[in-house]
Amino acid sequence: MIIIALTCGVITQSIGLHAVFGAFVAGLIDSQLDTGARGDLDELKAIGLGVMAPIFFAYSGMKADPASLVHPMVPLIVLGSRAPEN
């Protein structure tokens, strides 16, 4: 599954979309397939949370443009949003 997600990420990056979108689509496709190999799900989650998530957030943070936060609507959007209630 990791190879499929990386391949989809490379394909979407090459056509001009963000690579994360391709990996997301690969995950959606995999969730629809009934492969019977759901025992490996915990190991994939560990890889995703332990390795891929920090890489994604570090990359996103390096690409962030702090100058875009100068717009006066940004604080209103941040302050107006709240976490969904359970």
PyMOL Python script that loads the backbone (N, CA, C, O; Angstrom):
from pymol import cmd

cmd.read_pdbstr("""\
ATOM      1  N   MET A   1       0.822  -1.193   0.000  1.00  0.00           N
ATOM      2  CA  MET A   1       0.000   0.000   0.000  1.00  0.00           C
ATOM      3  C   MET A   1       0.862   1.252   0.000  1.00  0.00           C
ATOM      4  O   MET A   1       0.511   2.254  -0.622  1.00  0.00           O
ATOM      5  N   ILE A   2       1.990   1.193   0.698  1.00  0.00           N
ATOM      6  CA  ILE A   2       2.871   2.363   0.733  1.00  0.00           C
ATOM      7  C   ILE A   2       3.418   2.659  -0.658  1.00  0.00           C
ATOM      8  O   ILE A   2       3.520   3.820  -1.054  1.00  0.00           O
ATOM      9  N   ILE A   3       3.764   1.624  -1.389  1.00  0.00           N
ATOM     10  CA  ILE A   3       4.274   1.814  -2.761  1.00  0.00           C
ATOM     11  C   ILE A   3       3.194   2.414  -3.647  1.00  0.00           C
ATOM     12  O   ILE A   3       3.482   3.287  -4.466  1.00  0.00           O
ATOM     13  N   ILE A   4       1.951   1.956  -3.494  1.00  0.00           N
ATOM     14  CA  ILE A   4       0.845   2.498  -4.283  1.00  0.00           C
ATOM     15  C   ILE A   4       0.614   3.962  -3.934  1.00  0.00           C
ATOM     16  O   ILE A   4       0.414   4.787  -4.826  1.00  0.00           O
ATOM     17  N   ALA A   5       0.639   4.296  -2.640  1.00  0.00           N
ATOM     18  CA  ALA A   5       0.437   5.678  -2.222  1.00  0.00           C
ATOM     19  C   ALA A   5       1.548   6.584  -2.740  1.00  0.00           C
ATOM     20  O   ALA A   5       1.281   7.691  -3.208  1.00  0.00           O
ATOM     21  N   LEU A   6       2.793   6.118  -2.658  1.00  0.00           N
ATOM     22  CA  LEU A   6       3.904   6.917  -3.174  1.00  0.00           C
ATOM     23  C   LEU A   6       3.815   7.089  -4.685  1.00  0.00           C
ATOM     24  O   LEU A   6       4.111   8.163  -5.210  1.00  0.00           O
ATOM     25  N   THR A   7       3.407   6.034  -5.382  1.00  0.00           N
ATOM     26  CA  THR A   7       3.257   6.120  -6.838  1.00  0.00           C
ATOM     27  C   THR A   7       2.168   7.116  -7.214  1.00  0.00           C
ATOM     28  O   THR A   7       2.353   7.935  -8.114  1.00  0.00           O
ATOM     29  N   CYS A   8       1.032   7.045  -6.525  1.00  0.00           N
ATOM     30  CA  CYS A   8      -0.039   8.009  -6.799  1.00  0.00           C
ATOM     31  C   CYS A   8       0.404   9.431  -6.467  1.00  0.00           C
ATOM     32  O   CYS A   8       0.023  10.377  -7.157  1.00  0.00           O
ATOM     33  N   GLY A   9       1.204   9.585  -5.417  1.00  0.00           N
ATOM     34  CA  GLY A   9       1.734  10.894  -5.077  1.00  0.00           C
ATOM     35  C   GLY A   9       2.650  11.441  -6.156  1.00  0.00           C
ATOM     36  O   GLY A   9       2.595  12.628  -6.479  1.00  0.00           O
ATOM     37  N   VAL A  10       3.494  10.580  -6.715  1.00  0.00           N
ATOM     38  CA  VAL A  10       4.391  11.003  -7.796  1.00  0.00           C
ATOM     39  C   VAL A  10       3.583  11.397  -9.028  1.00  0.00           C
ATOM     40  O   VAL A  10       3.902  12.382  -9.695  1.00  0.00           O
ATOM     41  N   ILE A  11       2.548  10.635  -9.327  1.00  0.00           N
ATOM     42  CA  ILE A  11       1.725  10.931 -10.504  1.00  0.00           C
ATOM     43  C   ILE A  11       1.014  12.267 -10.346  1.00  0.00           C
ATOM     44  O   ILE A  11       1.019  13.079 -11.272  1.00  0.00           O
ATOM     45  N   THR A  12       0.400  12.511  -9.186  1.00  0.00           N
ATOM     46  CA  THR A  12      -0.299  13.782  -9.008  1.00  0.00           C
ATOM     47  C   THR A  12       0.671  14.955  -8.967  1.00  0.00           C
ATOM     48  O   THR A  12       0.341  16.046  -9.434  1.00  0.00           O
ATOM     49  N   GLN A  13       1.865  14.746  -8.416  1.00  0.00           N
ATOM     50  CA  GLN A  13       2.864  15.816  -8.420  1.00  0.00           C
ATOM     51  C   GLN A  13       3.305  16.146  -9.846  1.00  0.00           C
ATOM     52  O   GLN A  13       3.534  17.309 -10.179  1.00  0.00           O
ATOM     53  N   SER A  14       3.421  15.110 -10.688  1.00  0.00           N
ATOM     54  CA  SER A  14       3.877  15.341 -12.058  1.00  0.00           C
ATOM     55  C   SER A  14       2.824  16.047 -12.917  1.00  0.00           C
ATOM     56  O   SER A  14       3.174  16.699 -13.900  1.00  0.00           O
ATOM     57  N   ILE A  15       1.538  15.926 -12.560  1.00  0.00           N
ATOM     58  CA  ILE A  15       0.512  16.623 -13.342  1.00  0.00           C
ATOM     59  C   ILE A  15       0.158  17.980 -12.745  1.00  0.00           C
ATOM     60  O   ILE A  15      -0.747  18.662 -13.227  1.00  0.00           O
ATOM     61  N   GLY A  16       0.881  18.370 -11.689  1.00  0.00           N
ATOM     62  CA  GLY A  16       0.715  19.714 -11.155  1.00  0.00           C
ATOM     63  C   GLY A  16      -0.105  19.807  -9.886  1.00  0.00           C
ATOM     64  O   GLY A  16      -0.301  20.906  -9.367  1.00  0.00           O
ATOM     65  N   LEU A  17      -0.589  18.695  -9.372  1.00  0.00           N
ATOM     66  CA  LEU A  17      -1.312  18.709  -8.104  1.00  0.00           C
ATOM     67  C   LEU A  17      -0.342  18.373  -6.974  1.00  0.00           C
ATOM     68  O   LEU A  17       0.773  17.921  -7.232  1.00  0.00           O
ATOM     69  N   HIS A  18      -0.747  18.584  -5.755  1.00  0.00           N
ATOM     70  CA  HIS A  18       0.122  18.280  -4.619  1.00  0.00           C
ATOM     71  C   HIS A  18       0.207  16.773  -4.437  1.00  0.00           C
ATOM     72  O   HIS A  18      -0.779  16.066  -4.648  1.00  0.00           O
ATOM     73  N   ALA A  19       1.360  16.280  -4.052  1.00  0.00           N
ATOM     74  CA  ALA A  19       1.593  14.839  -3.913  1.00  0.00           C
ATOM     75  C   ALA A  19       0.715  14.212  -2.838  1.00  0.00           C
ATOM     76  O   ALA A  19       0.347  13.043  -2.945  1.00  0.00           O
ATOM     77  N   VAL A  20       0.377  14.973  -1.806  1.00  0.00           N
ATOM     78  CA  VAL A  20      -0.450  14.434  -0.731  1.00  0.00           C
ATOM     79  C   VAL A  20      -1.836  14.058  -1.261  1.00  0.00           C
ATOM     80  O   VAL A  20      -2.455  13.115  -0.767  1.00  0.00           O
ATOM     81  N   PHE A  21      -2.320  14.790  -2.260  1.00  0.00           N
ATOM     82  CA  PHE A  21      -3.625  14.480  -2.845  1.00  0.00           C
ATOM     83  C   PHE A  21      -3.623  13.085  -3.468  1.00  0.00           C
ATOM     84  O   PHE A  21      -4.600  12.348  -3.332  1.00  0.00           O
ATOM     85  N   GLY A  22      -2.553  12.721  -4.141  1.00  0.00           N
ATOM     86  CA  GLY A  22      -2.455  11.393  -4.741  1.00  0.00           C
ATOM     87  C   GLY A  22      -2.420  10.301  -3.699  1.00  0.00           C
ATOM     88  O   GLY A  22      -3.048   9.256  -3.871  1.00  0.00           O
ATOM     89  N   ALA A  23      -1.691  10.529  -2.617  1.00  0.00           N
ATOM     90  CA  ALA A  23      -1.648   9.536  -1.541  1.00  0.00           C
ATOM     91  C   ALA A  23      -3.007   9.414  -0.872  1.00  0.00           C
ATOM     92  O   ALA A  23      -3.408   8.322  -0.471  1.00  0.00           O
ATOM     93  N   PHE A  24      -3.715  10.528  -0.750  1.00  0.00           N
ATOM     94  CA  PHE A  24      -5.061  10.505  -0.175  1.00  0.00           C
ATOM     95  C   PHE A  24      -6.015   9.692  -1.047  1.00  0.00           C
ATOM     96  O   PHE A  24      -6.799   8.888  -0.543  1.00  0.00           O
ATOM     97  N   VAL A  25      -5.939   9.909  -2.362  1.00  0.00           N
ATOM     98  CA  VAL A  25      -6.783   9.146  -3.282  1.00  0.00           C
ATOM     99  C   VAL A  25      -6.443   7.662  -3.220  1.00  0.00           C
ATOM    100  O   VAL A  25      -7.338   6.819  -3.277  1.00  0.00           O
ATOM    101  N   ALA A  26      -5.165   7.335  -3.104  1.00  0.00           N
ATOM    102  CA  ALA A  26      -4.769   5.924  -2.975  1.00  0.00           C
ATOM    103  C   ALA A  26      -5.359   5.321  -1.710  1.00  0.00           C
ATOM    104  O   ALA A  26      -5.779   4.164  -1.721  1.00  0.00           O
ATOM    105  N   GLY A  27      -5.398   6.069  -0.635  1.00  0.00           N
ATOM    106  CA  GLY A  27      -6.017   5.589   0.596  1.00  0.00           C
ATOM    107  C   GLY A  27      -7.510   5.373   0.449  1.00  0.00           C
ATOM    108  O   GLY A  27      -8.062   4.412   0.985  1.00  0.00           O
ATOM    109  N   LEU A  28      -8.167   6.274  -0.284  1.00  0.00           N
ATOM    110  CA  LEU A  28      -9.599   6.089  -0.533  1.00  0.00           C
ATOM    111  C   LEU A  28      -9.864   4.842  -1.360  1.00  0.00           C
ATOM    112  O   LEU A  28     -10.798   4.089  -1.082  1.00  0.00           O
ATOM    113  N   ILE A  29      -9.046   4.631  -2.367  1.00  0.00           N
ATOM    114  CA  ILE A  29      -9.208   3.440  -3.205  1.00  0.00           C
ATOM    115  C   ILE A  29      -8.983   2.183  -2.379  1.00  0.00           C
ATOM    116  O   ILE A  29      -9.742   1.221  -2.499  1.00  0.00           O
ATOM    117  N   ASP A  30      -7.952   2.179  -1.543  1.00  0.00           N
ATOM    118  CA  ASP A  30      -7.658   1.012  -0.730  1.00  0.00           C
ATOM    119  C   ASP A  30      -8.766   0.720   0.279  1.00  0.00           C
ATOM    120  O   ASP A  30      -9.050  -0.440   0.577  1.00  0.00           O
ATOM    121  N   SER A  31      -9.386   1.770   0.801  1.00  0.00           N
ATOM    122  CA  SER A  31     -10.449   1.543   1.779  1.00  0.00           C
ATOM    123  C   SER A  31     -11.675   0.898   1.144  1.00  0.00           C
ATOM    124  O   SER A  31     -12.465   0.253   1.832  1.00  0.00           O
ATOM    125  N   GLN A  32     -11.835   1.070  -0.162  1.00  0.00           N
ATOM    126  CA  GLN A  32     -12.977   0.483  -0.863  1.00  0.00           C
ATOM    127  C   GLN A  32     -12.724  -0.970  -1.262  1.00  0.00           C
ATOM    128  O   GLN A  32     -13.668  -1.714  -1.526  1.00  0.00           O
ATOM    129  N   LEU A  33     -11.460  -1.374  -1.308  1.00  0.00           N
ATOM    130  CA  LEU A  33     -11.125  -2.747  -1.679  1.00  0.00           C
ATOM    131  C   LEU A  33     -11.231  -3.654  -0.460  1.00  0.00           C
ATOM    132  O   LEU A  33     -10.865  -3.262   0.648  1.00  0.00           O
ATOM    133  N   ASP A  34     -11.726  -4.846  -0.666  1.00  0.00           N
ATOM    134  CA  ASP A  34     -11.810  -5.815   0.427  1.00  0.00           C
ATOM    135  C   ASP A  34     -10.700  -6.828   0.234  1.00  0.00           C
ATOM    136  O   ASP A  34     -10.910  -7.912  -0.311  1.00  0.00           O
ATOM    137  N   THR A  35      -9.507  -6.454   0.693  1.00  0.00           N
ATOM    138  CA  THR A  35      -8.349  -7.317   0.474  1.00  0.00           C
ATOM    139  C   THR A  35      -8.188  -8.359   1.561  1.00  0.00           C
ATOM    140  O   THR A  35      -7.495  -9.355   1.357  1.00  0.00           O
ATOM    141  N   GLY A  36      -8.800  -8.158   2.689  1.00  0.00           N
ATOM    142  CA  GLY A  36      -8.673  -9.113   3.778  1.00  0.00           C
ATOM    143  C   GLY A  36      -7.368  -8.988   4.540  1.00  0.00           C
ATOM    144  O   GLY A  36      -7.119  -9.788   5.442  1.00  0.00           O
ATOM    145  N   ALA A  37      -6.541  -8.035   4.223  1.00  0.00           N
ATOM    146  CA  ALA A  37      -5.240  -7.869   4.875  1.00  0.00           C
ATOM    147  C   ALA A  37      -5.288  -6.691   5.842  1.00  0.00           C
ATOM    148  O   ALA A  37      -4.374  -5.867   5.860  1.00  0.00           O
ATOM    149  N   ARG A  38      -6.325  -6.607   6.627  1.00  0.00           N
ATOM    150  CA  ARG A  38      -6.466  -5.486   7.561  1.00  0.00           C
ATOM    151  C   ARG A  38      -5.638  -5.681   8.824  1.00  0.00           C
ATOM    152  O   ARG A  38      -5.591  -4.786   9.667  1.00  0.00           O
ATOM    153  N   GLY A  39      -4.992  -6.818   8.972  1.00  0.00           N
ATOM    154  CA  GLY A  39      -4.136  -7.040  10.127  1.00  0.00           C
ATOM    155  C   GLY A  39      -2.914  -6.154  10.113  1.00  0.00           C
ATOM    156  O   GLY A  39      -2.331  -5.888  11.164  1.00  0.00           O
ATOM    157  N   ASP A  40      -2.515  -5.694   8.945  1.00  0.00           N
ATOM    158  CA  ASP A  40      -1.343  -4.835   8.819  1.00  0.00           C
ATOM    159  C   ASP A  40      -1.678  -3.368   9.031  1.00  0.00           C
ATOM    160  O   ASP A  40      -0.800  -2.511   8.924  1.00  0.00           O
ATOM    161  N   LEU A  41      -2.925  -3.069   9.329  1.00  0.00           N
ATOM    162  CA  LEU A  41      -3.352  -1.682   9.464  1.00  0.00           C
ATOM    163  C   LEU A  41      -2.635  -0.972  10.605  1.00  0.00           C
ATOM    164  O   LEU A  41      -2.286   0.201  10.477  1.00  0.00           O
ATOM    165  N   ASP A  42      -2.409  -1.666  11.718  1.00  0.00           N
ATOM    166  CA  ASP A  42      -1.708  -1.041  12.844  1.00  0.00           C
ATOM    167  C   ASP A  42      -0.276  -0.677  12.483  1.00  0.00           C
ATOM    168  O   ASP A  42       0.232   0.361  12.908  1.00  0.00           O
ATOM    169  N   GLU A  43       0.378  -1.535  11.695  1.00  0.00           N
ATOM    170  CA  GLU A  43       1.751  -1.228  11.280  1.00  0.00           C
ATOM    171  C   GLU A  43       1.780  -0.047  10.317  1.00  0.00           C
ATOM    172  O   GLU A  43       2.691   0.778  10.384  1.00  0.00           O
ATOM    173  N   LEU A  44       0.797   0.045   9.423  1.00  0.00           N
ATOM    174  CA  LEU A  44       0.732   1.188   8.507  1.00  0.00           C
ATOM    175  C   LEU A  44       0.445   2.480   9.263  1.00  0.00           C
ATOM    176  O   LEU A  44       0.994   3.531   8.931  1.00  0.00           O
ATOM    177  N   LYS A  45      -0.412   2.403  10.278  1.00  0.00           N
ATOM    178  CA  LYS A  45      -0.688   3.595  11.086  1.00  0.00           C
ATOM    179  C   LYS A  45       0.574   4.046  11.826  1.00  0.00           C
ATOM    180  O   LYS A  45       0.842   5.243  11.935  1.00  0.00           O
ATOM    181  N   ALA A  46       1.340   3.085  12.330  1.00  0.00           N
ATOM    182  CA  ALA A  46       2.574   3.435  13.040  1.00  0.00           C
ATOM    183  C   ALA A  46       3.564   4.111  12.107  1.00  0.00           C
ATOM    184  O   ALA A  46       4.223   5.076  12.493  1.00  0.00           O
ATOM    185  N   ILE A  47       3.674   3.612  10.885  1.00  0.00           N
ATOM    186  CA  ILE A  47       4.571   4.243   9.905  1.00  0.00           C
ATOM    187  C   ILE A  47       4.057   5.628   9.542  1.00  0.00           C
ATOM    188  O   ILE A  47       4.822   6.589   9.461  1.00  0.00           O
ATOM    189  N   GLY A  48       2.753   5.714   9.328  1.00  0.00           N
ATOM    190  CA  GLY A  48       2.171   7.005   8.951  1.00  0.00           C
ATOM    191  C   GLY A  48       2.326   8.055  10.031  1.00  0.00           C
ATOM    192  O   GLY A  48       2.687   9.197   9.746  1.00  0.00           O
ATOM    193  N   LEU A  49       2.057   7.680  11.259  1.00  0.00           N
ATOM    194  CA  LEU A  49       2.142   8.650  12.350  1.00  0.00           C
ATOM    195  C   LEU A  49       3.565   8.896  12.804  1.00  0.00           C
ATOM    196  O   LEU A  49       3.904  10.005  13.219  1.00  0.00           O
ATOM    197  N   GLY A  50       4.402   7.873  12.729  1.00  0.00           N
ATOM    198  CA  GLY A  50       5.760   8.013  13.237  1.00  0.00           C
ATOM    199  C   GLY A  50       6.746   8.588  12.249  1.00  0.00           C
ATOM    200  O   GLY A  50       7.719   9.224  12.655  1.00  0.00           O
ATOM    201  N   VAL A  51       6.523   8.380  10.957  1.00  0.00           N
ATOM    202  CA  VAL A  51       7.489   8.802   9.951  1.00  0.00           C
ATOM    203  C   VAL A  51       6.892   9.821   8.988  1.00  0.00           C
ATOM    204  O   VAL A  51       7.424  10.919   8.826  1.00  0.00           O
ATOM    205  N   MET A  52       5.788   9.454   8.354  1.00  0.00           N
ATOM    206  CA  MET A  52       5.240  10.294   7.290  1.00  0.00           C
ATOM    207  C   MET A  52       4.640  11.605   7.800  1.00  0.00           C
ATOM    208  O   MET A  52       4.819  12.645   7.166  1.00  0.00           O
ATOM    209  N   ALA A  53       3.934  11.576   8.927  1.00  0.00           N
ATOM    210  CA  ALA A  53       3.320  12.795   9.445  1.00  0.00           C
ATOM    211  C   ALA A  53       4.357  13.865   9.796  1.00  0.00           C
ATOM    212  O   ALA A  53       4.173  15.020   9.410  1.00  0.00           O
ATOM    213  N   PRO A  54       5.440  13.534  10.511  1.00  0.00           N
ATOM    214  CA  PRO A  54       6.439  14.574  10.773  1.00  0.00           C
ATOM    215  C   PRO A  54       7.085  15.129   9.502  1.00  0.00           C
ATOM    216  O   PRO A  54       7.368  16.324   9.418  1.00  0.00           O
ATOM    217  N   ILE A  55       7.314  14.270   8.525  1.00  0.00           N
ATOM    218  CA  ILE A  55       7.886  14.743   7.261  1.00  0.00           C
ATOM    219  C   ILE A  55       6.923  15.698   6.573  1.00  0.00           C
ATOM    220  O   ILE A  55       7.336  16.739   6.063  1.00  0.00           O
ATOM    221  N   PHE A  56       5.632  15.346   6.557  1.00  0.00           N
ATOM    222  CA  PHE A  56       4.629  16.204   5.925  1.00  0.00           C
ATOM    223  C   PHE A  56       4.562  17.561   6.610  1.00  0.00           C
ATOM    224  O   PHE A  56       4.563  18.596   5.942  1.00  0.00           O
ATOM    225  N   PHE A  57       4.502  17.564   7.947  1.00  0.00           N
ATOM    226  CA  PHE A  57       4.378  18.839   8.649  1.00  0.00           C
ATOM    227  C   PHE A  57       5.654  19.671   8.554  1.00  0.00           C
ATOM    228  O   PHE A  57       5.578  20.898   8.500  1.00  0.00           O
ATOM    229  N   ALA A  58       6.808  19.042   8.532  1.00  0.00           N
ATOM    230  CA  ALA A  58       8.054  19.789   8.356  1.00  0.00           C
ATOM    231  C   ALA A  58       8.103  20.409   6.963  1.00  0.00           C
ATOM    232  O   ALA A  58       8.475  21.572   6.812  1.00  0.00           O
ATOM    233  N   TYR A  59       7.730  19.635   5.949  1.00  0.00           N
ATOM    234  CA  TYR A  59       7.716  20.147   4.575  1.00  0.00           C
ATOM    235  C   TYR A  59       6.706  21.283   4.437  1.00  0.00           C
ATOM    236  O   TYR A  59       7.005  22.311   3.830  1.00  0.00           O
ATOM    237  N   SER A  60       5.518  21.101   4.996  1.00  0.00           N
ATOM    238  CA  SER A  60       4.489  22.145   4.912  1.00  0.00           C
ATOM    239  C   SER A  60       4.936  23.403   5.638  1.00  0.00           C
ATOM    240  O   SER A  60       4.693  24.515   5.168  1.00  0.00           O
ATOM    241  N   GLY A  61       5.585  23.231   6.778  1.00  0.00           N
ATOM    242  CA  GLY A  61       6.061  24.389   7.521  1.00  0.00           C
ATOM    243  C   GLY A  61       7.147  25.154   6.791  1.00  0.00           C
ATOM    244  O   GLY A  61       7.208  26.381   6.867  1.00  0.00           O
ATOM    245  N   MET A  62       8.011  24.424   6.077  1.00  0.00           N
ATOM    246  CA  MET A  62       9.076  25.089   5.317  1.00  0.00           C
ATOM    247  C   MET A  62       8.525  25.821   4.102  1.00  0.00           C
ATOM    248  O   MET A  62       9.113  26.803   3.650  1.00  0.00           O
ATOM    249  N   LYS A  63       7.399  25.351   3.570  1.00  0.00           N
ATOM    250  CA  LYS A  63       6.794  25.991   2.399  1.00  0.00           C
ATOM    251  C   LYS A  63       5.809  27.095   2.775  1.00  0.00           C
ATOM    252  O   LYS A  63       5.327  27.810   1.897  1.00  0.00           O
ATOM    253  N   ALA A  64       5.504  27.245   4.060  1.00  0.00           N
ATOM    254  CA  ALA A  64       4.544  28.250   4.491  1.00  0.00           C
ATOM    255  C   ALA A  64       5.097  29.649   4.266  1.00  0.00           C
ATOM    256  O   ALA A  64       6.296  29.889   4.399  1.00  0.00           O
ATOM    257  N   ASP A  65       4.210  30.554   3.926  1.00  0.00           N
ATOM    258  CA  ASP A  65       4.593  31.945   3.689  1.00  0.00           C
ATOM    259  C   ASP A  65       4.008  32.811   4.808  1.00  0.00           C
ATOM    260  O   ASP A  65       2.820  33.134   4.774  1.00  0.00           O
ATOM    261  N   PRO A  66       4.818  33.188   5.794  1.00  0.00           N
ATOM    262  CA  PRO A  66       4.299  33.989   6.904  1.00  0.00           C
ATOM    263  C   PRO A  66       3.756  35.345   6.457  1.00  0.00           C
ATOM    264  O   PRO A  66       2.917  35.926   7.145  1.00  0.00           O
ATOM    265  N   ALA A  67       4.213  35.849   5.333  1.00  0.00           N
ATOM    266  CA  ALA A  67       3.731  37.145   4.851  1.00  0.00           C
ATOM    267  C   ALA A  67       2.260  37.086   4.469  1.00  0.00           C
ATOM    268  O   ALA A  67       1.587  38.117   4.455  1.00  0.00           O
ATOM    269  N   SER A  68       1.755  35.908   4.162  1.00  0.00           N
ATOM    270  CA  SER A  68       0.345  35.792   3.791  1.00  0.00           C
ATOM    271  C   SER A  68      -0.577  35.916   5.001  1.00  0.00           C
ATOM    272  O   SER A  68      -1.790  36.048   4.840  1.00  0.00           O
ATOM    273  N   LEU A  69      -0.019  35.875   6.205  1.00  0.00           N
ATOM    274  CA  LEU A  69      -0.826  36.006   7.412  1.00  0.00           C
ATOM    275  C   LEU A  69      -1.107  37.451   7.786  1.00  0.00           C
ATOM    276  O   LEU A  69      -1.755  37.712   8.800  1.00  0.00           O
ATOM    277  N   VAL A  70      -0.633  38.388   6.987  1.00  0.00           N
ATOM    278  CA  VAL A  70      -0.796  39.811   7.274  1.00  0.00           C
ATOM    279  C   VAL A  70      -2.224  40.277   6.987  1.00  0.00           C
ATOM    280  O   VAL A  70      -2.664  41.292   7.528  1.00  0.00           O
ATOM    281  N   HIS A  71      -2.940  39.553   6.152  1.00  0.00           N
ATOM    282  CA  HIS A  71      -4.297  39.944   5.782  1.00  0.00           C
ATOM    283  C   HIS A  71      -5.156  40.051   7.043  1.00  0.00           C
ATOM    284  O   HIS A  71      -5.064  39.187   7.916  1.00  0.00           O
ATOM    285  N   PRO A  72      -5.989  41.089   7.160  1.00  0.00           N
ATOM    286  CA  PRO A  72      -6.766  41.291   8.390  1.00  0.00           C
ATOM    287  C   PRO A  72      -7.815  40.205   8.659  1.00  0.00           C
ATOM    288  O   PRO A  72      -8.277  40.080   9.793  1.00  0.00           O
ATOM    289  N   MET A  73      -8.194  39.434   7.671  1.00  0.00           N
ATOM    290  CA  MET A  73      -9.204  38.392   7.889  1.00  0.00           C
ATOM    291  C   MET A  73      -8.630  37.153   8.568  1.00  0.00           C
ATOM    292  O   MET A  73      -9.381  36.376   9.157  1.00  0.00           O
ATOM    293  N   VAL A  74      -7.317  36.953   8.499  1.00  0.00           N
ATOM    294  CA  VAL A  74      -6.708  35.735   9.052  1.00  0.00           C
ATOM    295  C   VAL A  74      -6.965  35.601  10.556  1.00  0.00           C
ATOM    296  O   VAL A  74      -7.385  34.529  10.989  1.00  0.00           O
ATOM    297  N   PRO A  75      -6.733  36.639  11.377  1.00  0.00           N
ATOM    298  CA  PRO A  75      -7.031  36.481  12.808  1.00  0.00           C
ATOM    299  C   PRO A  75      -8.510  36.206  13.075  1.00  0.00           C
ATOM    300  O   PRO A  75      -8.848  35.461  13.996  1.00  0.00           O
ATOM    301  N   LEU A  76      -9.379  36.798  12.282  1.00  0.00           N
ATOM    302  CA  LEU A  76     -10.816  36.556  12.468  1.00  0.00           C
ATOM    303  C   LEU A  76     -11.183  35.112  12.142  1.00  0.00           C
ATOM    304  O   LEU A  76     -12.008  34.507  12.826  1.00  0.00           O
ATOM    305  N   ILE A  77     -10.577  34.570  11.110  1.00  0.00           N
ATOM    306  CA  ILE A  77     -10.851  33.177  10.749  1.00  0.00           C
ATOM    307  C   ILE A  77     -10.334  32.241  11.836  1.00  0.00           C
ATOM    308  O   ILE A  77     -11.016  31.294  12.228  1.00  0.00           O
ATOM    309  N   VAL A  78      -9.121  32.513  12.317  1.00  0.00           N
ATOM    310  CA  VAL A  78      -8.531  31.654  13.351  1.00  0.00           C
ATOM    311  C   VAL A  78      -9.339  31.741  14.652  1.00  0.00           C
ATOM    312  O   VAL A  78      -9.629  30.720  15.276  1.00  0.00           O
ATOM    313  N   LEU A  79      -9.697  32.955  15.051  1.00  0.00           N
ATOM    314  CA  LEU A  79     -10.444  33.118  16.285  1.00  0.00           C
ATOM    315  C   LEU A  79     -11.889  32.629  16.149  1.00  0.00           C
ATOM    316  O   LEU A  79     -12.493  32.191  17.128  1.00  0.00           O
ATOM    317  N   GLY A  80     -12.433  32.703  14.950  1.00  0.00           N
ATOM    318  CA  GLY A  80     -13.829  32.293  14.732  1.00  0.00           C
ATOM    319  C   GLY A  80     -13.990  30.791  14.595  1.00  0.00           C
ATOM    320  O   GLY A  80     -15.097  30.275  14.746  1.00  0.00           O
ATOM    321  N   SER A  81     -12.910  30.082  14.312  1.00  0.00           N
ATOM    322  CA  SER A  81     -13.021  28.632  14.170  1.00  0.00           C
ATOM    323  C   SER A  81     -12.859  27.975  15.531  1.00  0.00           C
ATOM    324  O   SER A  81     -12.142  28.474  16.398  1.00  0.00           O
ATOM    325  N   ARG A  82     -13.518  26.881  15.698  1.00  0.00           N
ATOM    326  CA  ARG A  82     -13.392  26.141  16.950  1.00  0.00           C
ATOM    327  C   ARG A  82     -13.489  24.660  16.648  1.00  0.00           C
ATOM    328  O   ARG A  82     -13.994  24.259  15.599  1.00  0.00           O
ATOM    329  N   ALA A  83     -13.008  23.866  17.558  1.00  0.00           N
ATOM    330  CA  ALA A  83     -13.024  22.415  17.384  1.00  0.00           C
ATOM    331  C   ALA A  83     -14.462  21.913  17.465  1.00  0.00           C
ATOM    332  O   ALA A  83     -15.269  22.441  18.230  1.00  0.00           O
ATOM    333  N   PRO A  84     -14.781  20.880  16.662  1.00  0.00           N
ATOM    334  CA  PRO A  84     -16.136  20.327  16.724  1.00  0.00           C
ATOM    335  C   PRO A  84     -16.383  19.658  18.074  1.00  0.00           C
ATOM    336  O   PRO A  84     -15.480  19.072  18.671  1.00  0.00           O
ATOM    337  N   GLU A  85     -17.596  19.759  18.528  1.00  0.00           N
ATOM    338  CA  GLU A  85     -17.954  19.163  19.809  1.00  0.00           C
ATOM    339  C   GLU A  85     -18.316  17.703  19.619  1.00  0.00           C
ATOM    340  O   GLU A  85     -18.889  17.318  18.601  1.00  0.00           O
ATOM    341  N   ASN A  86     -17.974  16.900  20.609  1.00  0.00           N
ATOM    342  CA  ASN A  86     -18.284  15.459  20.538  1.00  0.00           C
ATOM    343  C   ASN A  86     -19.704  15.173  20.885  1.00  0.00           C
ATOM    344  O   ASN A  86     -20.122  14.015  20.872  1.00  0.00           O
TER     345      ASN A  86
END
""", "prot")
cmd.dss("prot")
cmd.show_as("cartoon", "prot")
cmd.util.cbc("prot")
cmd.orient("prot")
